[in-house]
Amino acid sequence: MEQQPILADRPPDVKEVHVVWMTSGLSCDGDTISTTAATLPSIEDVVMGTIPGLPKVHLHNPVLAYEVGGDFIKYWHLAAEGKLDPFVLVLEGSVPNERIKQEGYWAAMGTDPHSGQPITTNEWIERLAPKAVAVVCAGTCATYGGIHAMEGNPTGAMGLADYLGWQWRSKAGIPIVNVPGCPVQPDNMMETLLYLLYQVAGLAPMIPLDEQLRPTWLFGKTVHEGCDRAGYYEQGDFAYEYGSPKCLVKIGCWGPVVNCNVTKRGWMDGVGGCPNVGGICIACTMPGFPDKFMPFMDEPSGSTMSTAIAGVYGGLIRSLRAITNHTVNQEPKWRHPGPELSSGYEPEFYGNGNGKHHN
């Protein structure tokens, strides 16, 4: 995506920013729970003001809030009225299609004070998105629809970019920012949110995104490129059962073609990451998840030829390396006791006690 300058129309001297975090999409709240494990930065670092240069940050998340009832939901109404400016809108959970049924609703939060009816997630998005300085999707459900949007679903679920349009821009000109993952990797989410908060404060340029609206520095490489097991693939050495330390492609891992940094970054404090700890990559950060990647525990359909070639080529490489390993895994022949020095060093003797000289 073309790089753009720092926001030119931001409010001068931004001292406070609100984060309105909606969990009322079709979701399990797993992305919020996951994000509480972030350390780079942590939620606490952001809201407690320990990060240099950030304005004061107020977080409004129904899972993490200590306010209840009207004391909590008032921030949503203030944001919808344009009285909570600036604010960053975070969506967690997929967006159902409220237009495909005649009665009831798929998802909602709070009650409209005028009609007395529940306010649907669709309505909140339409009220809040135009007022937000930036919009972030946390997790695969919000970004691309996730499990709820798979074939045969009854809700017409989709990601936010499907709902608002892929060319949608916030009032500050920022595209929708997608941070996929099922759930979202904790530090990926908080690092992205931190970047946007700096951008709102005028301290960072336009966030760089790929064609799927993911931050490029987080999703520019594949799982395979950071995987602890990648060397086994190169040598055509595959696992055929769980518990093996070898490459997991043959038992269902999609890592070679999936944009995700979890193998490089780990899950918490650099530890973990699906293939690193023995789990296959099921491509949860990809727009086609889950439909294009099922059944999960079969060898990926598109990898049959490449893994077959890797098996032949890698088998030859592995054999040659075994020969080299045997050669270099031994000490040199001159390391031995005895009267003769066989290392190749030739000393010069001058007056060795017998009146002989050697030049």
C-alpha positions as CSV (number, residue, x, y, z in Angstrom):
1,M,0.0,0.0,0.0
2,E,1.3,3.4,-0.9
3,Q,2.9,5.2,2.0
4,Q,1.1,8.3,3.2
5,P,2.3,11.2,5.5
6,I,1.5,11.6,9.1
7,L,-2.1,12.8,9.7
8,A,-2.5,16.4,8.7
9,D,-5.9,17.0,10.0
10,R,-5.5,15.5,13.5
11,P,-6.7,17.6,16.5
12,P,-3.8,19.8,17.7
13,D,-2.0,18.7,20.9
14,V,-3.9,15.4,21.4
15,K,-3.9,14.8,25.2
16,E,-6.5,12.0,25.5
17,V,-7.6,9.2,23.2
18,H,-10.4,6.8,23.9
19,V,-10.4,3.1,22.7
20,V,-13.9,1.9,22.2
21,W,-13.6,-1.9,22.0
22,M,-16.7,-3.7,20.7
23,T,-17.0,-7.4,21.6
24,S,-20.6,-7.6,20.3
25,G,-19.7,-9.2,17.0
26,L,-20.2,-13.0,16.7
27,S,-17.3,-14.0,18.9
28,C,-16.1,-15.9,22.0
29,D,-14.3,-12.9,23.5
30,G,-11.1,-14.9,23.0
31,D,-9.2,-12.0,21.4
32,T,-9.7,-9.8,24.4
33,I,-8.6,-12.6,26.7
34,S,-5.6,-13.3,24.5
35,T,-4.6,-9.6,24.5
36,T,-4.4,-9.5,28.3
37,A,-1.3,-11.6,27.8
38,A,0.5,-9.0,25.8
39,T,3.8,-7.6,27.1
40,L,5.2,-5.6,24.2
41,P,3.4,-3.5,25.2
42,S,0.9,-4.7,27.8
43,I,-2.6,-3.2,28.1
44,E,-1.5,-1.9,31.5
45,D,1.5,-0.1,30.0
46,V,-0.8,1.7,27.5
47,V,-3.6,2.8,29.9
48,M,-1.3,3.6,32.8
49,G,0.7,6.1,30.8
50,T,4.1,4.4,31.1
51,I,4.9,4.6,27.3
52,P,6.7,7.9,26.4
53,G,4.9,10.2,24.0
54,L,1.4,8.6,24.2
55,P,-1.6,10.8,25.1
56,K,-3.7,9.5,28.0
57,V,-5.6,6.4,26.9
58,H,-9.0,5.4,28.1
59,L,-10.0,1.8,27.4
60,H,-13.7,0.9,27.1
61,N,-14.0,-2.9,26.8
62,P,-17.0,-4.8,28.2
63,V,-14.9,-7.7,29.3
64,L,-12.3,-5.6,31.1
65,A,-14.3,-2.7,32.3
66,Y,-15.0,-2.1,36.0
67,E,-18.1,0.1,35.1
68,V,-21.4,-1.6,34.5
69,G,-24.8,-0.8,33.0
70,G,-25.4,2.8,32.1
71,D,-22.0,3.9,33.5
72,F,-20.3,1.7,30.9
73,I,-22.6,2.1,27.8
74,K,-22.6,5.9,28.0
75,Y,-19.2,6.0,26.3
76,W,-20.7,4.3,23.2
77,H,-23.5,6.9,23.0
78,L,-21.0,9.7,23.5
79,A,-18.9,8.3,20.7
80,A,-21.9,8.0,18.4
81,E,-22.8,11.6,19.2
82,G,-19.3,12.8,18.3
83,K,-18.6,13.8,21.9
84,L,-15.8,11.3,22.5
85,D,-13.2,12.7,20.1
86,P,-10.7,11.3,19.2
87,F,-11.4,7.6,19.6
88,V,-10.1,4.4,18.1
89,L,-12.8,1.8,17.4
90,V,-11.8,-1.8,17.9
91,L,-14.1,-4.6,16.7
92,E,-14.0,-8.1,18.0
93,G,-16.2,-10.8,16.4
94,S,-17.6,-11.2,12.9
95,V,-20.4,-8.9,11.5
96,P,-23.7,-10.7,11.0
97,N,-26.1,-9.6,8.3
98,E,-29.2,-8.3,9.9
99,R,-31.0,-7.8,6.6
100,I,-31.5,-11.5,5.8
101,K,-34.3,-12.2,8.3
102,Q,-37.7,-10.8,9.2
103,E,-37.5,-10.7,13.0
104,G,-35.1,-10.7,15.9
105,Y,-31.4,-10.0,15.7
106,W,-28.2,-11.8,15.5
107,A,-26.0,-9.7,17.8
108,A,-26.6,-6.6,19.8
109,M,-25.3,-4.6,22.8
110,G,-27.2,-2.1,25.0
111,T,-30.7,-0.6,24.5
112,D,-31.7,2.4,22.5
113,P,-33.1,5.0,25.0
114,H,-35.7,6.2,22.5
115,S,-37.1,2.9,21.1
116,G,-36.3,0.7,24.0
117,Q,-35.0,-1.9,21.5
118,P,-31.6,-3.6,21.5
119,I,-28.9,-1.8,19.4
120,T,-27.6,-4.3,17.0
121,T,-23.9,-4.7,16.2
122,N,-24.7,-3.5,12.6
123,E,-26.2,-0.3,14.0
124,W,-23.3,0.4,16.4
125,I,-20.8,0.0,13.5
126,E,-22.8,2.4,11.3
127,R,-23.0,4.9,14.2
128,L,-19.4,4.7,15.4
129,A,-17.2,3.9,12.3
130,P,-17.7,7.3,10.7
131,K,-16.8,9.1,13.9
132,A,-13.7,7.0,14.7
133,V,-10.2,8.3,13.9
134,A,-9.1,4.7,13.2
135,V,-10.8,1.3,13.1
136,V,-9.0,-1.9,14.1
137,C,-10.3,-5.5,13.7
138,A,-9.0,-7.8,16.5
139,G,-8.9,-11.5,15.4
140,T,-9.9,-13.5,12.4
141,C,-13.7,-13.2,13.0
142,A,-13.6,-9.4,12.8
143,T,-11.1,-9.3,10.0
144,Y,-12.5,-11.9,7.6
145,G,-15.5,-13.5,9.2
146,G,-13.7,-16.6,10.6
147,I,-15.5,-19.7,11.7
148,H,-18.9,-17.9,11.7
149,A,-18.6,-17.0,8.0
150,M,-17.8,-20.5,6.7
151,E,-20.0,-22.1,4.1
152,G,-23.4,-23.0,5.3
153,N,-23.6,-20.5,8.0
154,P,-27.1,-19.1,8.8
155,T,-26.1,-15.5,9.8
156,G,-24.5,-14.2,6.6
157,A,-21.4,-13.4,8.8
158,M,-18.5,-11.4,7.3
159,G,-15.5,-9.4,8.3
160,L,-15.7,-5.6,8.8
161,A,-14.0,-4.8,5.5
162,D,-16.7,-6.9,3.7
163,Y,-19.4,-4.9,5.6
164,L,-18.0,-1.4,5.2
165,G,-16.1,-1.9,1.9
166,W,-12.4,-2.7,1.4
167,Q,-11.8,0.9,0.2
168,W,-13.4,2.4,3.3
169,R,-11.4,5.1,5.2
170,S,-11.8,6.6,8.6
171,K,-12.3,10.4,9.0
172,A,-8.6,10.7,9.3
173,G,-8.0,8.8,6.1
174,I,-6.8,5.5,7.7
175,P,-7.9,2.2,6.1
176,I,-9.4,-0.5,8.2
177,V,-6.6,-2.2,10.0
178,N,-6.8,-6.0,10.2
179,V,-5.0,-8.0,12.9
180,P,-6.1,-11.6,12.3
181,G,-5.5,-14.7,14.4
182,C,-7.8,-17.2,16.1
183,P,-7.3,-15.8,18.7
184,V,-5.1,-12.8,17.8
185,Q,-1.5,-13.0,18.9
186,P,-1.3,-10.8,22.0
187,D,1.7,-8.6,21.1
188,N,0.6,-8.3,17.5
189,M,-2.7,-6.7,18.6
190,M,-1.2,-4.3,21.2
191,E,1.7,-3.3,18.9
192,T,-0.7,-2.4,16.2
193,L,-2.9,-0.5,18.6
194,L,0.2,1.3,19.9
195,Y,1.2,2.3,16.4
196,L,-2.2,3.8,15.7
197,L,-2.2,5.7,19.0
198,Y,1.2,7.2,18.0
199,Q,-0.3,8.0,14.6
200,V,-3.3,9.7,16.1
201,A,-0.8,11.7,18.3
202,G,1.0,12.8,15.1
203,L,4.1,10.8,16.0
204,A,4.0,8.1,13.3
205,P,3.4,7.9,9.5
206,M,0.5,6.1,7.9
207,I,0.5,2.5,9.1
208,P,1.8,0.2,6.3
209,L,-0.7,-2.5,5.3
210,D,-0.8,-5.3,2.8
211,E,-3.6,-6.0,0.3
212,Q,-5.5,-7.8,3.0
213,L,-5.2,-4.7,5.3
214,R,-2.7,-6.5,7.7
215,P,0.3,-4.6,9.1
216,T,3.2,-5.5,6.7
217,W,5.8,-5.8,9.4
218,L,3.8,-8.5,11.2
219,F,2.4,-10.5,8.3
220,G,5.0,-10.0,5.6
221,K,6.5,-13.4,6.0
222,T,5.2,-16.9,6.2
223,V,4.9,-19.3,9.2
224,H,7.4,-21.5,7.4
225,E,10.1,-18.8,7.2
226,G,10.2,-18.4,11.0
227,C,9.5,-22.1,11.9
228,D,11.8,-24.1,14.1
229,R,11.1,-27.1,11.9
230,A,11.7,-25.4,8.5
231,G,15.1,-27.1,8.1
232,Y,13.5,-30.5,8.1
233,Y,11.3,-29.5,5.2
234,E,14.4,-28.4,3.2
235,Q,15.9,-31.8,3.8
236,G,12.6,-33.6,2.9
237,D,12.3,-35.0,6.4
238,F,8.6,-35.1,7.4
239,A,6.7,-36.1,10.5
240,Y,4.0,-38.8,10.0
241,E,2.6,-38.6,13.5
242,Y,2.2,-36.0,16.3
243,G,5.1,-35.9,18.7
244,S,7.8,-35.9,16.1
245,P,10.2,-32.9,15.9
246,K,10.2,-33.0,12.1
247,C,8.3,-30.9,9.6
248,L,4.5,-31.2,10.0
249,V,3.4,-30.6,6.4
250,K,2.5,-34.2,5.8
251,I,0.0,-34.2,8.7
252,G,-1.8,-31.0,7.8
253,C,0.4,-28.0,8.4
254,W,-0.2,-25.0,6.0
255,G,2.8,-23.0,7.3
256,P,4.7,-22.7,4.0
257,V,1.9,-20.6,2.5
258,V,0.4,-18.8,5.5
259,N,1.2,-15.1,6.4
260,C,1.8,-15.1,10.1
261,N,4.7,-14.4,12.5
262,V,3.8,-16.6,15.4
263,T,6.7,-19.0,14.8
264,K,9.1,-16.1,14.8
265,R,7.5,-14.2,17.7
266,G,6.2,-17.0,19.8
267,W,3.0,-16.6,21.8
268,M,3.9,-15.2,25.2
269,D,7.3,-13.6,25.9
270,G,8.8,-15.3,22.8
271,V,7.7,-18.8,23.8
272,G,5.3,-21.0,21.9
273,G,3.8,-20.6,18.4
274,C,1.7,-23.5,16.9
275,P,4.3,-25.5,14.9
276,N,7.0,-24.7,17.4
277,V,5.2,-26.6,20.1
278,G,4.0,-29.5,17.9
279,G,0.7,-28.1,16.5
280,I,-0.1,-27.8,12.8
281,C,-0.8,-24.4,11.2
282,I,-4.5,-24.3,10.2
283,A,-4.1,-20.8,8.5
284,C,-6.2,-18.8,10.9
285,T,-4.7,-15.5,9.8
286,M,-5.8,-16.0,6.1
287,P,-8.9,-14.5,4.5
288,G,-9.9,-17.9,3.2
289,F,-10.0,-19.5,6.6
290,P,-11.5,-22.0,7.4
291,D,-13.1,-23.2,4.1
292,K,-10.0,-23.2,1.9
293,F,-7.9,-25.1,4.5
294,M,-10.1,-28.0,5.5
295,P,-9.9,-30.8,6.4
296,F,-7.3,-29.5,8.9
297,M,-5.4,-32.7,9.6
298,D,-4.9,-33.9,6.0
299,E,-1.8,-33.0,4.0
300,P,-2.6,-29.6,2.3
301,S,-4.0,-30.2,-1.2
302,G,-1.8,-27.7,-2.8
303,S,1.4,-29.0,-1.3
304,T,1.5,-32.5,-2.8
305,M,3.8,-31.7,-5.7
306,S,6.1,-29.4,-3.7
307,T,6.5,-31.8,-0.8
308,A,7.2,-34.7,-3.2
309,I,9.9,-32.6,-4.9
310,A,11.3,-31.6,-1.5
311,G,11.3,-35.3,-0.5
312,V,13.5,-36.3,-3.5
313,Y,15.8,-33.3,-3.4
314,G,15.9,-33.2,0.4
315,G,16.7,-36.9,0.6
316,L,19.8,-36.4,-1.6
317,I,20.9,-33.4,0.4
318,R,20.3,-35.2,3.7
319,S,22.5,-38.1,2.5
320,L,25.3,-35.8,1.4
321,R,25.2,-33.9,4.6
322,A,25.4,-37.2,6.6
323,I,28.6,-38.0,4.8
324,T,30.0,-34.5,5.6
325,N,28.8,-34.8,9.1
326,H,30.7,-38.1,9.6
327,T,33.8,-36.5,8.2
328,V,33.8,-33.3,10.3
329,N,32.5,-35.1,13.5
330,Q,36.0,-36.5,14.2
331,E,39.2,-34.9,15.5
332,P,42.2,-34.3,13.3
333,K,44.7,-37.2,13.1
334,W,47.6,-35.2,14.6
335,R,46.1,-35.0,18.0
336,H,47.8,-37.9,19.8
337,P,50.5,-38.7,22.4
338,G,54.0,-40.0,21.4
339,P,57.5,-38.9,20.3
340,E,56.5,-37.7,16.9
341,L,54.8,-34.4,16.0
342,S,52.5,-34.9,13.0
343,S,50.6,-31.6,12.9
344,G,52.8,-30.3,10.1
345,Y,54.9,-27.9,12.2
346,E,58.6,-28.1,11.5
347,P,60.7,-26.6,14.3
348,E,64.2,-25.1,13.9
349,F,66.9,-26.3,16.3
350,Y,69.9,-24.3,17.4
351,G,72.3,-26.0,19.7
352,N,70.3,-29.0,20.8
353,G,72.9,-30.1,23.4
354,N,74.7,-32.4,21.0
355,G,76.5,-29.7,19.1
356,K,74.1,-30.0,16.1
357,H,72.3,-27.3,14.3
358,H,69.3,-27.5,12.1
359,N,68.4,-24.7,9.7
